[in-house]
Amino acid sequence: MGNYVIGFSRCCHIYMVNKYAVNMIDDFNYTIGGFTNRDILLDEVAGPGYLQNCCFTPIPGNTKTGKLIFTNEYYCVGHFLKFIQPAAKKITASDDRSQLLTTASKNFVGTVAVIVMNGRNTKTDFYL
């Protein structure tokens, strides 16, 4: 297989995007049943969260204009959901490079989805 580079073209908060991706990969690898973000859509002051506090949201909404802002974190979640389909089963994936994080699932239709994340700012080759 060839090398694939999948980037997030809307990255300006790269730390938060990386944090989201790392958390999702870890969650998938430790056999969660699914991924939920309770506070995915909040108002322009990022509240109220489910604990009635203000917190970060991947989709802040402006209650005055009705417009939504789709942040980099929203697109990060969408990247996973584009490949890992509902009812997918977790399969083993391992990496041979310490800077790579991987997770893999077998989709209900029989296709295999592999997510590979390079957590460093250096080019790294890998093979599937």
C-alpha positions in Angstrom: 0.0 0.0 0.0 1.1 3.6 -0.5 1.6 6.4 1.9 -1.4 8.5 2.6 -1.5 12.0 4.0 -4.8 13.2 5.3 -4.7 16.7 6.7 -7.1 19.1 8.4 -7.2 22.2 6.1 -9.0 24.3 8.7 -6.4 23.9 11.5 -5.7 26.9 13.6 -6.2 25.3 17.0 -3.9 22.3 16.3 -3.3 21.5 19.9 -7.1 20.9 20.5 -7.5 19.0 17.2 -4.6 16.7 18.2 -6.0 16.3 21.7 -9.4 15.3 20.3 -7.8 12.8 17.9 -5.6 11.2 20.6 -8.5 10.9 22.9 -10.7 9.3 20.2 -8.0 6.8 19.2 -7.4 5.9 22.9 -11.1 5.5 23.5 -11.5 3.3 20.4 -8.5 1.2 21.4 -9.7 0.6 24.9 -13.0 -0.9 23.7 -15.5 1.8 24.1 -18.9 1.1 22.6 -19.1 4.5 20.9 -18.0 8.1 21.0 -20.3 10.9 22.3 -19.6 14.6 22.7 -22.4 15.9 25.0 -21.5 19.6 24.3 -21.0 19.5 20.6 -23.3 22.5 20.0 -23.3 25.4 22.5 -23.9 29.2 22.2 -21.4 31.9 21.5 -20.1 32.0 25.1 -19.7 28.2 25.1 -22.5 27.6 27.5 -24.3 26.2 29.1 -22.5 22.8 29.2 -24.2 19.8 30.6 -23.0 20.8 34.1 -24.4 24.3 33.5 -20.8 25.6 33.1 -19.1 27.2 30.1 -16.8 24.8 28.1 -15.3 24.3 24.7 -17.6 23.1 21.9 -16.8 21.9 18.4 -19.8 23.9 17.0 -20.4 27.2 18.7 -23.6 28.8 17.6 -24.4 32.5 17.6 -27.9 33.0 19.1 -28.2 36.5 17.7 -27.5 35.6 14.0 -28.4 31.9 14.0 -25.0 31.1 12.4 -22.9 28.1 13.3 -19.1 27.9 13.3 -17.7 24.5 12.5 -14.3 24.4 14.2 -11.3 22.2 13.5 -12.4 19.8 16.2 -15.7 19.3 14.5 -13.9 18.2 11.3 -11.6 16.0 13.3 -14.6 14.0 14.7 -16.0 13.9 11.1 -12.8 12.5 9.8 -13.2 9.5 12.1 -16.9 9.1 11.3 -16.2 9.2 7.6 -14.3 5.9 7.8 -15.5 4.1 10.9 -19.2 3.3 10.2 -22.0 2.5 12.7 -21.9 -1.1 14.0 -18.2 -1.4 13.1 -16.2 -3.9 15.2 -12.8 -3.0 16.7 -9.9 -5.0 15.3 -6.3 -5.1 16.4 -4.0 -2.5 15.0 -0.4 -1.8 16.1 2.3 0.6 15.0 6.0 0.1 14.7 6.8 3.7 15.3 6.5 5.4 18.7 5.2 8.6 17.3 2.3 7.0 15.4 -1.1 6.2 17.0 -3.4 3.7 15.3 -6.8 2.3 15.6 -8.7 0.0 13.2 -12.2 -1.3 12.8 -14.0 -3.7 10.5 -17.1 -2.1 9.2 -20.4 -3.9 9.0 -20.1 -4.1 5.2 -16.7 -5.9 5.5 -14.4 -3.0 4.8 -11.6 -2.2 7.1 -11.0 1.4 8.4 -7.5 2.2 9.8 -6.8 5.6 11.4 -3.1 6.5 11.7 -2.1 9.7 13.5 1.4 11.1 13.5 1.7 13.0 16.8 4.9 14.8 15.8 5.8 17.5 13.4 8.1 15.1 11.4 7.4 13.1 8.3 7.1 9.4 9.0 6.6 6.6 6.5 4.3 3.7 7.4 2.9 0.7 5.8 -0.5 -0.9 6.2 
